[in-house]
Amino acid sequence: MTDTKYFLAPAPGHYGDRTRVISSHRTLEAAQRAARGLNAAIYAGEQKKGSEWLRVYEQFHSAIL
């Protein structure tokens, strides 16, 4: 089992300077299911649902999908 966690945030270019994390997941598969039909990007990290997400964070977290 891995300690990597995944979270969804609005896709780059689909929000202003700040937004909130949409959801967080234990597995990549769960994150992919949650992202269906949304303009969201999946990132690896420890962010939790509702956490503040700033545009500058995109420099440090590369989107998985």
mmCIF file of the N, C-alpha and C atoms, coordinates in Angstrom:
data_MODEL
# 
_entry.id   MODEL 
# 
loop_
_atom_site.group_PDB 
_atom_site.id 
_atom_site.type_symbol 
_atom_site.label_atom_id 
_atom_site.label_alt_id 
_atom_site.label_comp_id 
_atom_site.label_asym_id 
_atom_site.label_entity_id 
_atom_site.label_seq_id 
_atom_site.pdbx_PDB_ins_code 
_atom_site.Cartn_x 
_atom_site.Cartn_y 
_atom_site.Cartn_z 
_atom_site.occupancy 
_atom_site.B_iso_or_equiv 
_atom_site.pdbx_formal_charge 
_atom_site.auth_seq_id 
_atom_site.auth_comp_id 
_atom_site.auth_asym_id 
_atom_site.auth_atom_id 
_atom_site.pdbx_PDB_model_num 
ATOM 1   N N  . MET A 1 1  ? 0.849   -1.182 0.000   1.00 0.00 ? 1  MET A N  1 
ATOM 2   C CA . MET A 1 1  ? 0.000   0.000  0.000   1.00 0.00 ? 1  MET A CA 1 
ATOM 3   C C  . MET A 1 1  ? 0.892   1.241  0.000   1.00 0.00 ? 1  MET A C  1 
ATOM 4   N N  . THR A 1 2  ? 0.493   2.214  -0.725  1.00 0.00 ? 2  THR A N  1 
ATOM 5   C CA . THR A 1 2  ? 1.280   3.445  -0.843  1.00 0.00 ? 2  THR A CA 1 
ATOM 6   C C  . THR A 1 2  ? 0.670   4.555  0.007   1.00 0.00 ? 2  THR A C  1 
ATOM 7   N N  . ASP A 1 3  ? 1.502   5.491  0.394   1.00 0.00 ? 3  ASP A N  1 
ATOM 8   C CA . ASP A 1 3  ? 1.022   6.625  1.174   1.00 0.00 ? 3  ASP A CA 1 
ATOM 9   C C  . ASP A 1 3  ? 0.633   7.800  0.289   1.00 0.00 ? 3  ASP A C  1 
ATOM 10  N N  . THR A 1 4  ? 0.801   7.651  -1.012  1.00 0.00 ? 4  THR A N  1 
ATOM 11  C CA . THR A 1 4  ? 0.455   8.733  -1.935  1.00 0.00 ? 4  THR A CA 1 
ATOM 12  C C  . THR A 1 4  ? -1.046  8.943  -1.926  1.00 0.00 ? 4  THR A C  1 
ATOM 13  N N  . LYS A 1 5  ? -1.429  10.191 -1.845  1.00 0.00 ? 5  LYS A N  1 
ATOM 14  C CA . LYS A 1 5  ? -2.844  10.547 -1.912  1.00 0.00 ? 5  LYS A CA 1 
ATOM 15  C C  . LYS A 1 5  ? -3.039  11.447 -3.116  1.00 0.00 ? 5  LYS A C  1 
ATOM 16  N N  . TYR A 1 6  ? -4.257  11.528 -3.595  1.00 0.00 ? 6  TYR A N  1 
ATOM 17  C CA . TYR A 1 6  ? -4.581  12.286 -4.797  1.00 0.00 ? 6  TYR A CA 1 
ATOM 18  C C  . TYR A 1 6  ? -5.713  13.248 -4.490  1.00 0.00 ? 6  TYR A C  1 
ATOM 19  N N  . PHE A 1 7  ? -5.704  14.369 -5.182  1.00 0.00 ? 7  PHE A N  1 
ATOM 20  C CA . PHE A 1 7  ? -6.788  15.322 -4.996  1.00 0.00 ? 7  PHE A CA 1 
ATOM 21  C C  . PHE A 1 7  ? -7.136  15.972 -6.320  1.00 0.00 ? 7  PHE A C  1 
ATOM 22  N N  . LEU A 1 8  ? -8.360  16.464 -6.403  1.00 0.00 ? 8  LEU A N  1 
ATOM 23  C CA . LEU A 1 8  ? -8.851  17.145 -7.590  1.00 0.00 ? 8  LEU A CA 1 
ATOM 24  C C  . LEU A 1 8  ? -8.954  18.631 -7.305  1.00 0.00 ? 8  LEU A C  1 
ATOM 25  N N  . ALA A 1 9  ? -8.471  19.403 -8.254  1.00 0.00 ? 9  ALA A N  1 
ATOM 26  C CA . ALA A 1 9  ? -8.622  20.855 -8.218  1.00 0.00 ? 9  ALA A CA 1 
ATOM 27  C C  . ALA A 1 9  ? -9.073  21.267 -9.614  1.00 0.00 ? 9  ALA A C  1 
ATOM 28  N N  . PRO A 1 10 ? -9.743  22.392 -9.747  1.00 0.00 ? 10 PRO A N  1 
ATOM 29  C CA . PRO A 1 10 ? -10.139 22.845 -11.077 1.00 0.00 ? 10 PRO A CA 1 
ATOM 30  C C  . PRO A 1 10 ? -8.931  22.867 -12.018 1.00 0.00 ? 10 PRO A C  1 
ATOM 31  N N  . ALA A 1 11 ? -9.157  22.497 -13.253 1.00 0.00 ? 11 ALA A N  1 
ATOM 32  C CA . ALA A 1 11 ? -8.080  22.438 -14.239 1.00 0.00 ? 11 ALA A CA 1 
ATOM 33  C C  . ALA A 1 11 ? -7.460  23.818 -14.435 1.00 0.00 ? 11 ALA A C  1 
ATOM 34  N N  . PRO A 1 12 ? -6.167  23.851 -14.735 1.00 0.00 ? 12 PRO A N  1 
ATOM 35  C CA . PRO A 1 12 ? -5.513  25.141 -14.994 1.00 0.00 ? 12 PRO A CA 1 
ATOM 36  C C  . PRO A 1 12 ? -6.265  25.928 -16.069 1.00 0.00 ? 12 PRO A C  1 
ATOM 37  N N  . GLY A 1 13 ? -6.446  27.205 -15.811 1.00 0.00 ? 13 GLY A N  1 
ATOM 38  C CA . GLY A 1 13 ? -7.169  28.053 -16.750 1.00 0.00 ? 13 GLY A CA 1 
ATOM 39  C C  . GLY A 1 13 ? -8.673  28.092 -16.521 1.00 0.00 ? 13 GLY A C  1 
ATOM 40  N N  . HIS A 1 14 ? -9.171  27.309 -15.554 1.00 0.00 ? 14 HIS A N  1 
ATOM 41  C CA . HIS A 1 14 ? -10.606 27.267 -15.280 1.00 0.00 ? 14 HIS A CA 1 
ATOM 42  C C  . HIS A 1 14 ? -10.965 27.935 -13.957 1.00 0.00 ? 14 HIS A C  1 
ATOM 43  N N  . TYR A 1 15 ? -10.056 28.734 -13.433 1.00 0.00 ? 15 TYR A N  1 
ATOM 44  C CA . TYR A 1 15 ? -10.330 29.492 -12.211 1.00 0.00 ? 15 TYR A CA 1 
ATOM 45  C C  . TYR A 1 15 ? -9.395  30.693 -12.185 1.00 0.00 ? 15 TYR A C  1 
ATOM 46  N N  . GLY A 1 16 ? -9.608  31.596 -11.251 1.00 0.00 ? 16 GLY A N  1 
ATOM 47  C CA . GLY A 1 16 ? -8.794  32.808 -11.147 1.00 0.00 ? 16 GLY A CA 1 
ATOM 48  C C  . GLY A 1 16 ? -7.501  32.548 -10.392 1.00 0.00 ? 16 GLY A C  1 
ATOM 49  N N  . ASP A 1 17 ? -7.219  33.361 -9.387  1.00 0.00 ? 17 ASP A N  1 
ATOM 50  C CA . ASP A 1 17 ? -5.992  33.213 -8.612  1.00 0.00 ? 17 ASP A CA 1 
ATOM 51  C C  . ASP A 1 17 ? -6.115  32.183 -7.503  1.00 0.00 ? 17 ASP A C  1 
ATOM 52  N N  . ARG A 1 18 ? -7.333  31.935 -7.041  1.00 0.00 ? 18 ARG A N  1 
ATOM 53  C CA . ARG A 1 18 ? -7.516  30.981 -5.951  1.00 0.00 ? 18 ARG A CA 1 
ATOM 54  C C  . ARG A 1 18 ? -8.837  30.241 -6.105  1.00 0.00 ? 18 ARG A C  1 
ATOM 55  N N  . THR A 1 19 ? -8.872  29.051 -5.566  1.00 0.00 ? 19 THR A N  1 
ATOM 56  C CA . THR A 1 19 ? -10.073 28.224 -5.579  1.00 0.00 ? 19 THR A CA 1 
ATOM 57  C C  . THR A 1 19 ? -9.969  27.243 -4.415  1.00 0.00 ? 19 THR A C  1 
ATOM 58  N N  . ARG A 1 20 ? -10.829 26.269 -4.384  1.00 0.00 ? 20 ARG A N  1 
ATOM 59  C CA . ARG A 1 20 ? -10.816 25.233 -3.342  1.00 0.00 ? 20 ARG A CA 1 
ATOM 60  C C  . ARG A 1 20 ? -10.605 23.869 -3.973  1.00 0.00 ? 20 ARG A C  1 
ATOM 61  N N  . VAL A 1 21 ? -9.979  22.956 -3.219  1.00 0.00 ? 21 VAL A N  1 
ATOM 62  C CA . VAL A 1 21 ? -9.808  21.579 -3.660  1.00 0.00 ? 21 VAL A CA 1 
ATOM 63  C C  . VAL A 1 21 ? -11.196 20.940 -3.721  1.00 0.00 ? 21 VAL A C  1 
ATOM 64  N N  . ILE A 1 22 ? -11.479 20.261 -4.824  1.00 0.00 ? 22 ILE A N  1 
ATOM 65  C CA . ILE A 1 22 ? -12.799 19.663 -5.035  1.00 0.00 ? 22 ILE A CA 1 
ATOM 66  C C  . ILE A 1 22 ? -12.980 18.420 -4.178  1.00 0.00 ? 22 ILE A C  1 
ATOM 67  N N  . SER A 1 23 ? -11.980 17.531 -4.172  1.00 0.00 ? 23 SER A N  1 
ATOM 68  C CA . SER A 1 23 ? -12.076 16.292 -3.402  1.00 0.00 ? 23 SER A CA 1 
ATOM 69  C C  . SER A 1 23 ? -10.688 15.693 -3.224  1.00 0.00 ? 23 SER A C  1 
ATOM 70  N N  . SER A 1 24 ? -10.559 14.781 -2.259  1.00 0.00 ? 24 SER A N  1 
ATOM 71  C CA . SER A 1 24 ? -9.299  14.067 -2.045  1.00 0.00 ? 24 SER A CA 1 
ATOM 72  C C  . SER A 1 24 ? -9.597  12.573 -1.997  1.00 0.00 ? 24 SER A C  1 
ATOM 73  N N  . HIS A 1 25 ? -8.609  11.762 -2.413  1.00 0.00 ? 25 HIS A N  1 
ATOM 74  C CA . HIS A 1 25 ? -8.822  10.324 -2.583  1.00 0.00 ? 25 HIS A CA 1 
ATOM 75  C C  . HIS A 1 25 ? -7.578  9.546  -2.194  1.00 0.00 ? 25 HIS A C  1 
ATOM 76  N N  . ARG A 1 26 ? -7.776  8.307  -1.789  1.00 0.00 ? 26 ARG A N  1 
ATOM 77  C CA . ARG A 1 26 ? -6.650  7.442  -1.419  1.00 0.00 ? 26 ARG A CA 1 
ATOM 78  C C  . ARG A 1 26 ? -6.020  6.772  -2.629  1.00 0.00 ? 26 ARG A C  1 
ATOM 79  N N  . THR A 1 27 ? -6.780  6.555  -3.696  1.00 0.00 ? 27 THR A N  1 
ATOM 80  C CA . THR A 1 27 ? -6.245  5.864  -4.873  1.00 0.00 ? 27 THR A CA 1 
ATOM 81  C C  . THR A 1 27 ? -6.436  6.715  -6.121  1.00 0.00 ? 27 THR A C  1 
ATOM 82  N N  . LEU A 1 28 ? -5.584  6.474  -7.094  1.00 0.00 ? 28 LEU A N  1 
ATOM 83  C CA . LEU A 1 28 ? -5.685  7.170  -8.359  1.00 0.00 ? 28 LEU A CA 1 
ATOM 84  C C  . LEU A 1 28 ? -6.983  6.799  -9.072  1.00 0.00 ? 28 LEU A C  1 
ATOM 85  N N  . GLU A 1 29 ? -7.381  5.551  -8.966  1.00 0.00 ? 29 GLU A N  1 
ATOM 86  C CA . GLU A 1 29 ? -8.621  5.108  -9.611  1.00 0.00 ? 29 GLU A CA 1 
ATOM 87  C C  . GLU A 1 29 ? -9.833  5.851  -9.071  1.00 0.00 ? 29 GLU A C  1 
ATOM 88  N N  . ALA A 1 30 ? -9.888  6.055  -7.772  1.00 0.00 ? 30 ALA A N  1 
ATOM 89  C CA . ALA A 1 30 ? -10.995 6.792  -7.164  1.00 0.00 ? 30 ALA A CA 1 
ATOM 90  C C  . ALA A 1 30 ? -10.994 8.246  -7.639  1.00 0.00 ? 30 ALA A C  1 
ATOM 91  N N  . ALA A 1 31 ? -9.819  8.829  -7.745  1.00 0.00 ? 31 ALA A N  1 
ATOM 92  C CA . ALA A 1 31 ? -9.710  10.212 -8.227  1.00 0.00 ? 31 ALA A CA 1 
ATOM 93  C C  . ALA A 1 31 ? -10.155 10.303 -9.686  1.00 0.00 ? 31 ALA A C  1 
ATOM 94  N N  . GLN A 1 32 ? -9.792  9.319  -10.493 1.00 0.00 ? 32 GLN A N  1 
ATOM 95  C CA . GLN A 1 32 ? -10.202 9.318  -11.903 1.00 0.00 ? 32 GLN A CA 1 
ATOM 96  C C  . GLN A 1 32 ? -11.713 9.204  -12.034 1.00 0.00 ? 32 GLN A C  1 
ATOM 97  N N  . ARG A 1 33 ? -12.333 8.360  -11.211 1.00 0.00 ? 33 ARG A N  1 
ATOM 98  C CA . ARG A 1 33 ? -13.801 8.235  -11.253 1.00 0.00 ? 33 ARG A CA 1 
ATOM 99  C C  . ARG A 1 33 ? -14.457 9.561  -10.876 1.00 0.00 ? 33 ARG A C  1 
ATOM 100 N N  . ALA A 1 34 ? -13.929 10.226 -9.860  1.00 0.00 ? 34 ALA A N  1 
ATOM 101 C CA . ALA A 1 34 ? -14.511 11.492 -9.405  1.00 0.00 ? 34 ALA A CA 1 
ATOM 102 C C  . ALA A 1 34 ? -14.322 12.602 -10.431 1.00 0.00 ? 34 ALA A C  1 
ATOM 103 N N  . ALA A 1 35 ? -13.267 12.523 -11.234 1.00 0.00 ? 35 ALA A N  1 
ATOM 104 C CA . ALA A 1 35 ? -12.961 13.583 -12.201 1.00 0.00 ? 35 ALA A CA 1 
ATOM 105 C C  . ALA A 1 35 ? -13.783 13.484 -13.480 1.00 0.00 ? 35 ALA A C  1 
ATOM 106 N N  . ARG A 1 36 ? -14.445 12.379 -13.717 1.00 0.00 ? 36 ARG A N  1 
ATOM 107 C CA . ARG A 1 36 ? -15.234 12.222 -14.937 1.00 0.00 ? 36 ARG A CA 1 
ATOM 108 C C  . ARG A 1 36 ? -16.285 13.315 -15.060 1.00 0.00 ? 36 ARG A C  1 
ATOM 109 N N  . GLY A 1 37 ? -16.281 13.967 -16.205 1.00 0.00 ? 37 GLY A N  1 
ATOM 110 C CA . GLY A 1 37 ? -17.282 14.994 -16.474 1.00 0.00 ? 37 GLY A CA 1 
ATOM 111 C C  . GLY A 1 37 ? -16.977 16.351 -15.851 1.00 0.00 ? 37 GLY A C  1 
ATOM 112 N N  . LEU A 1 38 ? -15.878 16.474 -15.142 1.00 0.00 ? 38 LEU A N  1 
ATOM 113 C CA . LEU A 1 38 ? -15.510 17.749 -14.515 1.00 0.00 ? 38 LEU A CA 1 
ATOM 114 C C  . LEU A 1 38 ? -14.323 18.357 -15.249 1.00 0.00 ? 38 LEU A C  1 
ATOM 115 N N  . ASN A 1 39 ? -14.199 19.661 -15.204 1.00 0.00 ? 39 ASN A N  1 
ATOM 116 C CA . ASN A 1 39 ? -12.991 20.340 -15.682 1.00 0.00 ? 39 ASN A CA 1 
ATOM 117 C C  . ASN A 1 39 ? -12.035 20.395 -14.507 1.00 0.00 ? 39 ASN A C  1 
ATOM 118 N N  . ALA A 1 40 ? -11.482 19.223 -14.160 1.00 0.00 ? 40 ALA A N  1 
ATOM 119 C CA . ALA A 1 40 ? -10.615 19.124 -12.993 1.00 0.00 ? 40 ALA A CA 1 
ATOM 120 C C  . ALA A 1 40 ? -9.330  18.406 -13.362 1.00 0.00 ? 40 ALA A C  1 
ATOM 121 N N  . ALA A 1 41 ? -8.281  18.727 -12.644 1.00 0.00 ? 41 ALA A N  1 
ATOM 122 C CA . ALA A 1 41 ? -6.994  18.062 -12.790 1.00 0.00 ? 41 ALA A CA 1 
ATOM 123 C C  . ALA A 1 41 ? -6.742  17.242 -11.531 1.00 0.00 ? 41 ALA A C  1 
ATOM 124 N N  . ILE A 1 42 ? -6.048  16.126 -11.701 1.00 0.00 ? 42 ILE A N  1 
ATOM 125 C CA . ILE A 1 42 ? -5.689  15.270 -10.577 1.00 0.00 ? 42 ILE A CA 1 
ATOM 126 C C  . ILE A 1 42 ? -4.230  15.537 -10.224 1.00 0.00 ? 42 ILE A C  1 
ATOM 127 N N  . TYR A 1 43 ? -3.984  15.742 -8.944  1.00 0.00 ? 43 TYR A N  1 
ATOM 128 C CA . TYR A 1 43 ? -2.643  15.991 -8.444  1.00 0.00 ? 43 TYR A CA 1 
ATOM 129 C C  . TYR A 1 43 ? -2.326  14.981 -7.348  1.00 0.00 ? 43 TYR A C  1 
ATOM 130 N N  . ALA A 1 44 ? -1.049  14.665 -7.166  1.00 0.00 ? 44 ALA A N  1 
ATOM 131 C CA . ALA A 1 44 ? -0.606  13.840 -6.044  1.00 0.00 ? 44 ALA A CA 1 
ATOM 132 C C  . ALA A 1 44 ? -0.186  14.776 -4.921  1.00 0.00 ? 44 ALA A C  1 
ATOM 133 N N  . GLY A 1 45 ? -0.655  14.501 -3.715  1.00 0.00 ? 45 GLY A N  1 
ATOM 134 C CA . GLY A 1 45 ? -0.292  15.345 -2.584  1.00 0.00 ? 45 GLY A CA 1 
ATOM 135 C C  . GLY A 1 45 ? -1.236  15.171 -1.421  1.00 0.00 ? 45 GLY A C  1 
ATOM 136 N N  . GLU A 1 46 ? -1.021  15.961 -0.410  1.00 0.00 ? 46 GLU A N  1 
ATOM 137 C CA . GLU A 1 46 ? -1.759  15.840 0.853   1.00 0.00 ? 46 GLU A CA 1 
ATOM 138 C C  . GLU A 1 46 ? -2.887  16.848 1.028   1.00 0.00 ? 46 GLU A C  1 
ATOM 139 N N  . GLN A 1 47 ? -3.300  17.545 -0.011  1.00 0.00 ? 47 GLN A N  1 
ATOM 140 C CA . GLN A 1 47 ? -4.386  18.522 0.118   1.00 0.00 ? 47 GLN A CA 1 
ATOM 141 C C  . GLN A 1 47 ? -5.696  17.813 0.464   1.00 0.00 ? 47 GLN A C  1 
ATOM 142 N N  . LYS A 1 48 ? -6.523  18.457 1.224   1.00 0.00 ? 48 LYS A N  1 
ATOM 143 C CA . LYS A 1 48 ? -7.816  17.897 1.616   1.00 0.00 ? 48 LYS A CA 1 
ATOM 144 C C  . LYS A 1 48 ? -8.944  18.667 0.958   1.00 0.00 ? 48 LYS A C  1 
ATOM 145 N N  . LYS A 1 49 ? -10.090 18.034 0.846   1.00 0.00 ? 49 LYS A N  1 
ATOM 146 C CA . LYS A 1 49 ? -11.269 18.680 0.270   1.00 0.00 ? 49 LYS A CA 1 
ATOM 147 C C  . LYS A 1 49 ? -11.537 19.992 0.998   1.00 0.00 ? 49 LYS A C  1 
ATOM 148 N N  . GLY A 1 50 ? -11.749 21.036 0.213   1.00 0.00 ? 50 GLY A N  1 
ATOM 149 C CA . GLY A 1 50 ? -12.037 22.347 0.781   1.00 0.00 ? 50 GLY A CA 1 
ATOM 150 C C  . GLY A 1 50 ? -10.813 23.195 1.059   1.00 0.00 ? 50 GLY A C  1 
ATOM 151 N N  . SER A 1 51 ? -9.621  22.612 0.969   1.00 0.00 ? 51 SER A N  1 
ATOM 152 C CA . SER A 1 51 ? -8.392  23.390 1.189   1.00 0.00 ? 51 SER A CA 1 
ATOM 153 C C  . SER A 1 51 ? -8.243  24.440 0.097   1.00 0.00 ? 51 SER A C  1 
ATOM 154 N N  . GLU A 1 52 ? -7.618  25.531 0.448   1.00 0.00 ? 52 GLU A N  1 
ATOM 155 C CA . GLU A 1 52 ? -7.381  26.583 -0.532  1.00 0.00 ? 52 GLU A CA 1 
ATOM 156 C C  . GLU A 1 52 ? -6.347  26.113 -1.549  1.00 0.00 ? 52 GLU A C  1 
ATOM 157 N N  . TRP A 1 53 ? -6.584  26.372 -2.824  1.00 0.00 ? 53 TRP A N  1 
ATOM 158 C CA . TRP A 1 53 ? -5.680  26.032 -3.914  1.00 0.00 ? 53 TRP A CA 1 
ATOM 159 C C  . TRP A 1 53 ? -5.384  27.318 -4.672  1.00 0.00 ? 53 TRP A C  1 
ATOM 160 N N  . LEU A 1 54 ? -4.120  27.694 -4.695  1.00 0.00 ? 54 LEU A N  1 
ATOM 161 C CA . LEU A 1 54 ? -3.702  28.907 -5.380  1.00 0.00 ? 54 LEU A CA 1 
ATOM 162 C C  . LEU A 1 54 ? -3.074  28.557 -6.722  1.00 0.00 ? 54 LEU A C  1 
ATOM 163 N N  . ARG A 1 55 ? -3.192  29.443 -7.678  1.00 0.00 ? 55 ARG A N  1 
ATOM 164 C CA . ARG A 1 55 ? -2.645  29.202 -9.007  1.00 0.00 ? 55 ARG A CA 1 
ATOM 165 C C  . ARG A 1 55 ? -1.142  28.935 -8.961  1.00 0.00 ? 55 ARG A C  1 
ATOM 166 N N  . VAL A 1 56 ? -0.432  29.563 -8.054  1.00 0.00 ? 56 VAL A N  1 
ATOM 167 C CA . VAL A 1 56 ? 1.015   29.382 -7.947  1.00 0.00 ? 56 VAL A CA 1 
ATOM 168 C C  . VAL A 1 56 ? 1.374   27.936 -7.584  1.00 0.00 ? 56 VAL A C  1 
ATOM 169 N N  . TYR A 1 57 ? 0.482   27.199 -6.938  1.00 0.00 ? 57 TYR A N  1 
ATOM 170 C CA . TYR A 1 57 ? 0.754   25.813 -6.563  1.00 0.00 ? 57 TYR A CA 1 
ATOM 171 C C  . TYR A 1 57 ? 0.955   24.923 -7.790  1.00 0.00 ? 57 TYR A C  1 
ATOM 172 N N  . GLU A 1 58 ? 0.411   25.324 -8.926  1.00 0.00 ? 58 GLU A N  1 
ATOM 173 C CA . GLU A 1 58 ? 0.580   24.527 -10.149 1.00 0.00 ? 58 GLU A CA 1 
ATOM 174 C C  . GLU A 1 58 ? 2.049   24.383 -10.526 1.00 0.00 ? 58 GLU A C  1 
ATOM 175 N N  . GLN A 1 59 ? 2.890   25.317 -10.089 1.00 0.00 ? 59 GLN A N  1 
ATOM 176 C CA . GLN A 1 59 ? 4.322   25.249 -10.367 1.00 0.00 ? 59 GLN A CA 1 
ATOM 177 C C  . GLN A 1 59 ? 4.988   24.109 -9.599  1.00 0.00 ? 59 GLN A C  1 
ATOM 178 N N  . PHE A 1 60 ? 4.420   23.740 -8.473  1.00 0.00 ? 60 PHE A N  1 
ATOM 179 C CA . PHE A 1 60 ? 5.028   22.737 -7.605  1.00 0.00 ? 60 PHE A CA 1 
ATOM 180 C C  . PHE A 1 60 ? 4.356   21.364 -7.692  1.00 0.00 ? 60 PHE A C  1 
ATOM 181 N N  . HIS A 1 61 ? 3.124   21.315 -8.151  1.00 0.00 ? 61 HIS A N  1 
ATOM 182 C CA . HIS A 1 61 ? 2.389   20.061 -8.318  1.00 0.00 ? 61 HIS A CA 1 
ATOM 183 C C  . HIS A 1 61 ? 2.050   19.904 -9.792  1.00 0.00 ? 61 HIS A C  1 
ATOM 184 N N  . SER A 1 62 ? 2.607   18.922 -10.437 1.00 0.00 ? 62 SER A N  1 
ATOM 185 C CA . SER A 1 62 ? 2.235   18.706 -11.826 1.00 0.00 ? 62 SER A CA 1 
ATOM 186 C C  . SER A 1 62 ? 1.003   17.823 -11.885 1.00 0.00 ? 62 SER A C  1 
ATOM 187 N N  . ALA A 1 63 ? 0.101   18.168 -12.766 1.00 0.00 ? 63 ALA A N  1 
ATOM 188 C CA . ALA A 1 63 ? -1.148  17.420 -12.906 1.00 0.00 ? 63 ALA A CA 1 
ATOM 189 C C  . ALA A 1 63 ? -0.862  16.029 -13.443 1.00 0.00 ? 63 ALA A C  1 
ATOM 190 N N  . ILE A 1 64 ? -1.528  15.022 -12.887 1.00 0.00 ? 64 ILE A N  1 
ATOM 191 C CA . ILE A 1 64 ? -1.385  13.654 -13.370 1.00 0.00 ? 64 ILE A CA 1 
ATOM 192 C C  . ILE A 1 64 ? -2.231  13.478 -14.616 1.00 0.00 ? 64 ILE A C  1 
ATOM 193 N N  . LEU A 1 65 ? -3.440  14.000 -14.561 1.00 0.00 ? 65 LEU A N  1 
ATOM 194 C CA . LEU A 1 65 ? -4.350  13.922 -15.713 1.00 0.00 ? 65 LEU A CA 1 
ATOM 195 C C  . LEU A 1 65 ? -5.032  15.250 -15.900 1.00 0.00 ? 65 LEU A C  1 
# 
